């Protein structure tokens, strides 16, 4: 596959998972009674587009040039957290950016497990992530 197509594929996957994570995080915060402040749709799409470009490009660089350094794949995720923290500097705390990354990682792992045909792994992942969200919701509601 041509390098440009690989970068576009990583960028589009990062954009889809990031937008899905934002939507699900907004729904989750609404359920627990917390407030997630988002900008207008255009501004959020621009932030997500830039962040997903950085994330997808970072994934491509790491996988293309250093394929044995799988542990380095967390660096693009942290760059996305910094981009969202700067983009929502006054509105978000550091926990919101980490929750966004958690949602994005869970969505990515779930999609990868389903596409690979590992349905048992996907069900276990859903159960563990749901238990984690239930724990966070119970802590947030008790405060």
Residue pairs with C-beta under 8 A, 6 or more apart in sequence:
1 9
3 60
3 64
6 60
6 64
7 56
7 57
7 60
9 56
10 55
10 56
10 57
10 59
10 60
11 52
11 53
11 56
11 57
12 56
13 56
13 108
14 51
14 52
14 53
14 55
14 56
14 59
15 48
15 49
15 52
15 56
17 104
17 107
17 108
17 111
18 48
18 51
18 52
18 55
18 80
18 100
18 104
19 45
19 48
20 103
20 104
20 107
21 100
21 101
21 103
21 104
21 107
22 38
22 44
22 48
22 100
24 103
24 107
25 36
25 96
25 99
25 100
25 103
26 36
26 38
28 99
28 103
28 133
28 137
29 35
29 36
30 36
31 137
32 136
32 137
32 140
32 141
33 140
33 141
34 140
36 92
36 96
37 88
37 91
37 92
38 44
38 88
39 47
39 87
39 88
47 83
47 84
47 87
50 83
51 79
51 80
51 83
51 84
52 80
54 76
54 79
54 80
54 83
55 76
55 77
55 79
55 80
56 76
57 76
58 75
58 76
58 79
59 73
59 76
62 69
62 72
62 73
62 75
62 76
63 73
66 72
77 101
77 104
77 105
78 101
80 100
80 101
80 104
81 97
81 98
81 100
81 101
82 97
84 92
84 96
84 97
84 100
85 92
85 94
85 97
88 96
99 136
102 132
106 125
106 129
109 125
110 122
110 125
110 126
110 129
113 119
113 121
113 122
113 125
114 122
